[in-house]
Amino acid sequence: MAKSAATRIPPHDLACESALLGSVLLKNKVLDDVESMISSSDFYQRANQKIWEAFLGMRKEMPGTTIDIISLPKYIAEKGIVGDCGGIAYISKLTSEVPVYENASYYASVIRNLSIKRQLLYLSVEIGESVFDETQDVKFSIDKLDSRLSELSTNSDWGAYRESGNILNDAVNQIVVVRPTQGQVGLSTGFKQLDYKLGGGFKDTDLIIIGARPSVGKTALALSIADNMAFNRSRPVKVGFFSLEMSGQTLMERLIAREATVDATAMSSGQITENMRSAILNAADRMYDMSGNLLIQDTPNISLAEIKAQSRRMVRKEGVQIIFIDYIGLIEPDGDSSKKRFELMAEVSRSLKGLARELKIPIVCLSQVNRDAGKDRAPMLADLRESGAIEQDADVVILLDDATKRLDENNKVAQYEEEDPDLGEEQNKSLEVKDKNNRSIKIIIAKQRNGSTGAFNLLFRSNYVSFNEIERTVNF
C-alpha cells in the first residue's frame, strides 16, 4: 500500500546539495553561474541553507575575497553561525564530495526542481487545511491557492539575463520576418483605425480601460470588439466576457442585433417582421458554429477573487486570448471592507494589471467617468471614476465622447481637437448628426503607455447597438 503524503519524506537530494556547495568552494565562478537559478530556501537541509546565505553574505560584505574552506569558516565564526552551518567538520568535507564542479548548473537544477515539488506538497497540505477553516471564504481560498499554483508554474523556469546581441537578432526577426508574415502585432479589434492608433491592436499583458458616461456606448464598443474577434471566420480569437451589469442573454441579444442588423428595440418588444425573423435565424446559425470562441460569465457583483480564478481557468482550459470585464465599479473587492472605496478600487485595478501580466493576455475593463465629464467638453483621464490608480495602472485608456449629449452647444473640447485629423473637411462635415440612430462617436486614445495619444471617429448605430467604421480618405 502506498504511503500517504503526510507520512512520506519530502523530495530532496542531499548529495546534490553538498556537491553544489563544494563546487562553489572549489571554484568561485560557479556562484556566478548558478546564483540566479536558486535561493537558500531551495535547499532542503537547514545547514546547507545557511551555508548558501553565507556565500552570498561574503560576496556582498567582502568583495574580491575568495570563498574557500579557509575563508568561509572564519566568516561564519565572526557571525556566530558555525553551528547553524553544520560545524567546521561538515564544511571541510564538502569539497571532497564534488564529482565534477563543471556540473554545478545541473546540481542547481535538480535542487530547484525538488524544491518546487516540496512546495507543491506543502500547498496540497494547505489545501487540506483550508477545507476545515470555517473563518475563510471558500472563493478567497480558491483564488489564493490558484494564485500560488500559477506562481509555481511560472517560476519553474528561470529567467536569466541575455546578451543584447541575442535580443537584437530576435527583434530583427520579429520586425522583418514574423510581423510581415502575420500582418498583425496584437489582437485586432476589428476596427482598422483603432488598430492603427494602437500600433497593431490590443497587446498581451496590457490593461485596457474603456471609459464613458452612462449610455454613451462603452458596453456597445466592447461588445462590437468582442464580436469582431470571436466571430471572425478568418482569424477567430477566443474571448472571455465578464458581464456584471447585464445578463448573458441580454448580451447575446445585442450581438444578434449587430450580426443580423435587426433593430434591437423591435427584438426586445417582439415586434419583428418575417424578414427580421429570417435575418435573426441566419445570424444565429453563423454565430452558433463559432460560439465556442465566446465564453460569458454573467454573475452580478462577482468578487475579484472569482474573476481571477475563472480567468485563469478560461486561459488554461479554453485557450482564451483576451478578457473583457463590464465593468470595474461592480467588482466586489477582496480584503478589508472597512477601507475607503478609492483604496479598494486601487487594489482591484492593480490586481487586474497583475492578472494581465500573469496570464500574458490583454484585459479590457470598462469604467464610468464622472457625470460632469462630457457635458461641455470631452472626457479626460482625470474623469475616471473612483480611483486615480485606474489611470496609473492602465496601459491604454480609451474614452468615448458623444457630442450630442453635451449641454454646451459650442461643442468645445478640452485637450483634443474636435475634428478628426485623418478625415477631409467634407467628411468632417458629414459627421454632423442627421439621424439619432446613426451618429458619430469620438474615440479618444487618452493614454497609451507604449504609443501616442489621439482621437478619431466611429459610427454608432444605436438601433443595432453596434459600432462600425467610417469610410476615410486615408487607408490603414
C-alpha positions in Angstrom: 0.0 0.0 0.0 1.3 3.4 -0.9 2.2 5.8 1.9 0.2 9.0 2.3 1.9 12.3 1.5 1.7 13.2 5.2 3.9 10.2 6.2 6.5 10.4 3.4 9.8 12.3 3.5 9.6 15.4 1.2 11.6 15.1 -2.1 15.2 16.2 -1.7 18.8 15.2 -2.7 21.4 15.9 -0.1 24.2 14.6 -2.4 23.4 17.3 -5.0 23.2 20.0 -2.3 26.6 19.0 -0.9 28.1 18.8 -4.5 26.8 22.3 -5.3 28.2 23.9 -2.1 31.5 22.1 -2.6 31.7 23.3 -6.2 31.5 26.9 -5.1 34.3 26.3 -2.5 36.4 24.8 -5.3 35.7 27.3 -8.0 34.1 30.6 -7.0 32.9 31.4 -10.6 30.3 28.6 -10.0 28.4 31.1 -7.8 28.1 33.5 -10.7 26.7 30.7 -12.9 24.0 29.4 -10.5 23.2 32.3 -8.2 20.1 33.3 -10.3 18.9 29.7 -10.5 18.2 29.0 -6.8 17.8 30.7 -3.5 18.7 29.5 0.0 15.1 28.3 0.6 15.5 25.8 -2.2 17.9 23.7 -0.1 16.3 21.0 2.0 18.9 20.8 4.8 18.9 23.9 7.1 22.7 23.8 7.4 23.0 24.0 3.6 20.6 26.9 3.5 22.8 28.8 6.0 26.0 28.0 4.1 24.4 29.4 0.9 23.4 32.5 2.7 27.0 32.8 4.0 28.3 32.6 0.4 26.1 35.5 -0.6 27.0 37.4 2.6 30.7 37.1 1.9 30.3 38.2 -1.7 28.4 41.3 -0.5 30.5 42.2 2.5 33.9 41.1 1.4 34.1 41.7 -2.4 37.2 40.3 -4.0 37.7 37.6 -1.3 37.9 34.0 -2.5 35.3 31.8 -0.8 37.0 28.6 0.2 37.4 26.1 3.1 39.6 28.6 4.9 37.8 31.9 4.5 34.3 30.6 4.9 34.8 29.1 8.5 36.4 32.4 9.6 33.4 34.4 8.2 30.8 32.2 9.9 32.8 32.2 13.1 32.7 36.0 13.2 28.9 35.9 12.5 28.4 33.3 15.3 26.7 30.9 13.0 29.1 28.0 12.9 26.6 25.6 14.5 23.8 26.7 12.1 26.1 25.8 9.2 26.7 22.3 10.4 30.1 22.8 12.0 33.6 23.2 10.7 34.0 19.4 10.1 30.9 19.4 7.9 32.1 22.3 5.8 35.6 20.8 5.4 34.3 17.6 3.8 32.1 19.4 1.2 34.9 19.7 -1.3 35.6 16.0 -1.2 32.0 15.3 -2.2 32.2 17.1 -5.6 32.2 14.6 -8.5 32.7 17.4 -11.2 32.3 21.1 -10.4 31.6 21.8 -14.0 28.2 20.1 -13.4 27.2 22.8 -10.9 24.3 24.0 -13.1 22.9 20.5 -13.2 23.1 20.2 -9.4 21.3 23.5 -9.1 18.5 22.5 -11.5 18.0 19.3 -9.5 17.8 21.2 -6.2 15.4 23.7 -7.7 13.1 21.1 -9.2 12.9 19.2 -5.9 12.2 22.4 -4.1 9.2 23.1 -6.4 8.0 19.5 -5.7 8.2 20.2 -2.0 6.2 23.5 -2.4 3.5 21.5 -4.3 3.4 19.1 -1.4 3.1 21.9 1.2 0.4 23.5 -1.0 -1.6 20.3 -1.1 -1.4 20.2 2.7 -2.5 23.9 2.8 -5.5 23.0 0.6 -6.5 20.3 3.0 -6.2 22.6 6.0 -8.3 25.3 4.3 -11.2 22.9 3.9 -11.6 22.9 7.7 -11.1 26.6 8.2 -14.6 27.9 8.7 -13.4 31.6 9.0 -12.2 31.7 5.4 -14.4 32.3 2.4 -14.1 29.4 0.0 -13.8 31.7 -3.1 -10.9 33.6 -1.4 -9.2 30.3 -0.5 -9.5 29.1 -4.1 -8.1 32.3 -5.5 -5.2 32.3 -3.1 -4.3 28.7 -3.8 -4.8 29.1 -7.6 -2.5 32.1 -7.5 0.1 30.1 -5.6 -0.1 27.3 -8.2 0.2 29.7 -11.0 3.2 31.3 -9.4 4.9 27.9 -9.0 4.2 27.2 -12.7 5.7 30.5 -13.7 8.7 30.1 -11.5 9.5 26.6 -12.7 11.7 28.2 -15.4 14.5 30.7 -14.7 14.8 34.0 -16.5 18.4 34.7 -16.9 20.0 37.9 -18.4 20.8 37.7 -22.1 23.4 39.3 -24.4 21.9 42.3 -26.2 23.1 40.7 -29.5 20.7 37.7 -29.0 17.8 40.1 -28.2 18.8 42.2 -31.3 18.5 39.1 -33.5 15.1 38.2 -32.1 13.9 41.8 -32.6 15.1 42.0 -36.2 13.5 38.6 -36.9 10.2 39.8 -35.4 10.3 43.1 -37.5 11.4 41.8 -40.9 10.2 38.2 -40.9 7.4 37.4 -38.4 5.3 40.6 -38.5 5.2 41.0 -42.3 4.0 37.4 -42.5 1.5 37.6 -39.7 0.3 41.0 -40.6 -0.7 41.9 -37.0 1.3 42.6 -33.9 -1.5 42.4 -31.3 -5.1 41.1 -31.3 -7.1 43.0 -34.0 -10.1 44.9 -32.6 -11.8 44.6 -36.0 -11.5 48.4 -36.4 -8.7 49.4 -38.7 -8.3 52.9 -37.3 -8.2 51.7 -33.7 -5.7 49.0 -34.6 -3.6 51.7 -36.4 -3.7 54.1 -33.4 -2.7 51.2 -31.0 0.1 50.0 -33.2 -1.5 46.7 -34.1 -4.3 46.1 -31.8 -4.5 45.0 -28.1 -1.2 43.7 -26.8 -0.5 40.8 -24.4 -0.2 41.8 -20.7 -1.9 45.2 -21.3 -4.7 46.5 -19.1 -7.0 48.5 -21.4 -9.7 50.8 -19.9 -12.7 51.9 -21.9 -14.4 54.8 -20.1 -17.5 56.8 -20.8 -20.6 58.3 -19.1 -23.7 56.1 -18.9 -25.5 55.4 -22.1 -22.7 56.7 -24.3 -21.8 53.3 -25.6 -18.9 51.7 -23.8 -20.6 48.3 -23.5 -21.6 48.5 -27.2 -18.0 49.2 -28.1 -16.7 46.4 -26.0 -19.3 44.0 -27.5 -18.5 45.2 -31.0 -14.8 44.4 -30.5 -15.6 41.1 -28.8 -17.9 40.2 -31.7 -15.3 41.2 -34.3 -12.8 38.9 -32.6 -14.9 35.8 -31.6 -17.0 35.6 -34.8 -14.2 36.4 -37.2 -14.0 33.4 -39.6 -10.6 34.2 -41.0 -8.8 34.9 -37.7 -11.1 33.9 -34.8 -10.0 34.9 -31.2 -11.2 33.1 -28.1 -12.8 35.7 -25.8 -13.9 35.7 -22.2 -16.5 38.2 -21.2 -17.5 39.0 -17.6 -20.8 40.9 -17.6 -21.6 42.2 -14.1 -24.3 44.6 -15.2 -26.5 42.7 -17.6 -27.4 39.0 -18.2 -25.7 36.8 -20.7 -29.0 36.6 -22.7 -29.2 40.4 -23.0 -25.6 40.4 -24.2 -26.4 37.7 -26.8 -29.5 39.7 -28.0 -27.2 42.7 -28.6 -24.8 40.6 -30.5 -27.6 39.1 -32.6 -28.9 42.5 -33.4 -25.5 43.5 -34.6 -24.9 40.4 -36.7 -28.3 40.4 -38.2 -28.6 44.2 -38.5 -32.1 44.0 -36.9 -33.5 46.7 -34.7 -32.7 45.8 -31.0 -35.9 47.5 -29.8 -38.1 45.6 -32.1 -36.4 42.4 -31.0 -36.9 43.1 -27.3 -40.6 44.1 -27.8 -41.3 41.1 -30.0 -42.3 43.3 -32.9 -40.3 41.5 -35.7 -41.3 41.0 -39.3 -40.8 37.8 -41.3 -37.7 39.3 -42.9 -36.3 40.2 -39.4 -37.0 36.7 -38.2 -35.1 35.2 -41.2 -32.2 37.5 -40.6 -32.1 36.6 -36.9 -32.1 32.9 -37.5 -29.4 33.1 -40.2 -27.2 35.2 -37.9 -27.8 32.8 -35.1 -26.7 29.9 -37.3 -23.5 31.6 -38.2 -22.8 32.5 -34.6 -23.6 29.0 -33.3 -20.9 27.5 -35.5 -18.3 29.7 -33.7 -20.0 30.0 -30.3 -17.1 28.2 -28.6 -15.0 31.3 -29.2 -17.0 33.4 -26.7 -17.3 32.5 -23.0 -19.7 34.6 -21.0 -19.8 34.9 -17.2 -22.8 37.0 -16.0 -22.8 36.6 -12.2 -23.7 40.0 -10.8 -21.3 41.6 -8.3 -18.8 38.8 -8.7 -15.8 39.0 -6.5 -12.3 39.9 -7.6 -11.1 36.6 -6.4 -13.6 34.7 -8.5 -12.8 36.8 -11.6 -9.1 36.0 -11.2 -9.8 32.3 -10.6 -12.2 31.9 -13.5 -9.9 33.9 -15.8 -7.1 31.5 -15.1 -9.3 28.6 -15.9 -10.5 30.2 -19.1 -6.9 30.7 -20.3 -5.6 27.3 -19.2 -8.6 25.1 -20.2 -10.2 27.0 -23.0 -7.3 28.9 -24.5 -8.9 32.3 -24.0 -6.8 35.0 -25.6 -8.5 38.2 -24.2 -10.8 39.0 -21.3 -13.4 41.8 -21.1 -14.9 43.0 -17.8 -18.1 45.1 -17.7 -17.4 47.0 -15.5 -14.8 47.7 -12.8 -17.1 49.6 -10.5 -19.2 46.5 -9.9 -16.4 44.2 -9.0 -16.6 43.1 -5.3 -13.2 43.8 -3.9 -11.4 41.3 -1.6 -10.0 42.0 1.8 -10.8 44.6 4.4 -14.3 46.1 3.6 -13.6 49.0 6.1 -11.1 50.6 3.6 -12.2 53.6 1.7 -13.8 53.0 -1.7 -10.9 54.5 -3.7 -8.4 52.3 -1.8 -10.5 49.2 -2.7 -10.7 50.2 -6.3 -7.0 50.8 -6.4 -6.5 47.2 -5.2 -8.8 46.0 -7.9 -7.0 47.9 -10.6 -3.6 46.7 -9.5 -4.9 43.1 -9.4 -6.3 43.3 -12.9 -3.0 44.6 -14.2 -1.2 41.9 -12.4 -3.6 39.3 -13.8 -2.9 40.5 -17.4 0.8 40.1 -16.8 0.4 36.7 -15.2 -1.8 35.3 -18.0 0.0 37.2 -20.7 -3.2 38.3 -22.4 -4.9 41.7 -22.8 -7.6 42.5 -20.2 -10.2 45.1 -21.3 -12.1 46.7 -18.4 -14.9 49.2 -18.7 -15.2 52.1 -16.3 -17.6 55.0 -15.8 -16.4 58.6 -15.8 -17.6 61.4 -13.6 -21.1 62.7 -14.6 -19.7 66.2 -15.2 -17.4 64.9 -17.9 -18.8 65.2 -21.4 -21.3 67.9 -20.6 -19.4 70.8 -22.1 -16.1 69.1 -23.1 -14.7 65.7 -23.9 -13.9 63.4 -21.0 -10.3 63.3 -19.8 -8.1 60.9 -17.8 -8.8 62.6 -14.6 -12.6 61.9 -15.1 -12.2 58.2 -14.5 -14.4 57.5 -11.5 -13.4 56.3 -8.1 -9.6 56.0 -8.2 -6.6 57.6 -9.8 -5.0 54.2 -9.7 -7.1 53.1 -12.7 -5.4 55.7 -14.8 -2.0 54.8 -13.3 -2.3 51.0 -13.8 -3.8 51.1 -17.3 -1.6 50.7 -20.3 -4.2 52.1 -22.6 -7.2 54.3 -21.8 -9.9 54.8 -24.4 -12.6 57.4 -23.7 -15.8 57.9 -25.6 -17.2 61.3 -26.4 -20.7 61.8 -27.7 -21.1 65.4 -28.7 -24.9 65.1 -29.0 -25.2 64.6 -25.2 -23.4 67.8 -24.2 -25.3 70.6 -22.6 -23.0 73.3 -24.1 -23.9 74.0 -27.7 -20.5 75.2 -28.7 -19.1 71.7 -28.6 -15.8 72.9 -27.0 -13.4 70.0 -26.4 -10.6 70.2 -23.8 -7.2 68.9 -24.8 -8.3 67.2 -28.1 -9.3 68.6 -31.4 -12.9 68.3 -32.3 -12.3 67.4 -35.9 -10.8 64.1 -36.9 -7.4 65.0 -38.5 -7.5 61.9 -40.7 -10.7 63.0 -42.4 -11.1 65.6 -45.1 -13.2 68.8 -44.5 -16.2 67.4 -46.3 -16.0 64.2 -44.4 -15.8 66.0 -41.1 -19.0 67.9 -42.0 -20.7 64.7 -42.8 -20.2 63.6 -39.2 -22.8 66.1 -38.1 -25.7 64.2 -36.7 -28.6 63.9 -39.0 -30.0 60.7 -37.6 -30.1 60.0 -33.8 -29.8 56.2 -34.6 -26.6 56.8 -36.6 -24.3 59.2 -35.0 -20.5 59.8 -34.8 -18.8 59.0 -31.5 -15.3 60.3 -30.9 -12.9 57.6 -29.8 -10.1 59.2 -27.7 -6.9 57.4 -27.0 -6.2 59.4 -23.8 -3.3 57.2 -22.7 -1.0 54.7 -24.4 2.0 53.6 -22.4 3.9 52.5 -25.5 2.4 54.8 -28.1 0.9 58.1 -28.9 -2.5 59.6 -27.9 -5.1 61.0 -30.3 -8.7 60.7 -31.5 -10.8 59.5 -34.4 -14.5 58.8 -35.0 -16.6 55.6 -35.3 -20.2 55.4 -36.4 -22.5 54.3 -33.6 -25.7 52.6 -35.0 -27.7 52.7 -31.8 -30.7 50.7 -33.1 -28.3 47.8 -33.8 -26.2 48.5 -30.6 -23.2 48.4 -32.9 -20.1 50.4 -33.7 -18.9 50.5 -37.3 -16.1 52.0 -39.4 -16.5 55.4 -41.2 -15.2 55.4 -44.7 -12.0 57.5 -44.8 -9.7 59.1 -47.3 -6.7 57.7 -45.5 -6.0 53.9 -45.8 -4.6 52.0 -42.8 
